[in-house]
């Protein structure tokens, strides 16, 4: 079931060049990125304690996250990310062009 939210996460591009794009994402409780698909492989580094929910291919994965947690994802997976916690969620996303 798709996430239902009227709150959008806020992206801030921190740096970008010909090889890399670095974006900070800030989520209020309940905020989502909205459905999207990356055209580049990327990694994410968590900045805050929260509960992150990730939906792809009809499956929702929800897990507690803490500062320093990180993961890698390949390009081309359509997905949505939600802050399922009670406080703010922030992470840095690094896309490799």
N, C-alpha and C positions, 0 to 999 in steps of 0.2 A: 504494500500500500504506500503510495507516494507520501512524502512528508507534507504536512499542511502547515504553512506559515505565511504570514504577511510581513514578517520581519526579514530584511535582507542583511546578510553578512557584509562587512565593509572591507573591500580590498584597497591596499595602499602599495603602489609599486615603489620599492626601495632602491632598486638598481636594475639596469638593463643594458646589455651590450649585444654584440653580434652572436655571442655564444650562450648567454645565460639571462634569465629574468628572475628576479627575487621580489616576491610579493608578501606582505604581511596581511593576514586575514584576522579581523576582529568580529566576534559573534556575541550579541546579547543572548541571554537565555531564549531558546526557541528559534533563533535565527538560522537561516539556511543560505547556502551558496546559490541555490537554484540548479536545475539540471544543466550540466555542461560536459564537455569532452575536451581533454587536453590534446593538443597537436604535438606535444613534446613529452619525453620521459621527465619525471619529476620526483622530488623528495619533499617531505614535510618534516619540520621540527616543531614540536609542541612548546609553547611558552607558558601555559597556565594549567592549573589543575582543573579538570572538568570531566564531562562525559561526552564523548564524540560519537555521533551516529553517522553511518556511511551507508548509502543505498546504491546498489548496482544490480542490474539484471533481476530485479524483483526481490532481492534479498537485502534485509537491513541487518547491519552489524553494529552493535552498540558496545562501547568499552570505555572504562575509566582511563584517562590520560593524565600525565604529569609532565612538568617542565623537563625537557631533554629527550623525551620519547621521540622516536622518529620512525619513518617508514618510507619505502620506495614504491612507486607505481609506474607502470608503462603507459605510454600514450594510447589514446584510442578507446578508453573505457568510459562510457557515458555514465555519470553518477551525480549524486547530490550529497552534500555534507550538512549536518545539523548539529547545533549545540543542544544536547539533550540534558545538560546539567542546569543547576540553579544559579550559577554564577557565570561570569564571562569566560569565553574560550578564545584563545589567540594562538596562531601558529604562523610560521614562516614557510612559504612554499618556494622551492627553487626548481625552476624549469630549465632543462638542458636542451638548447636548440640544436 
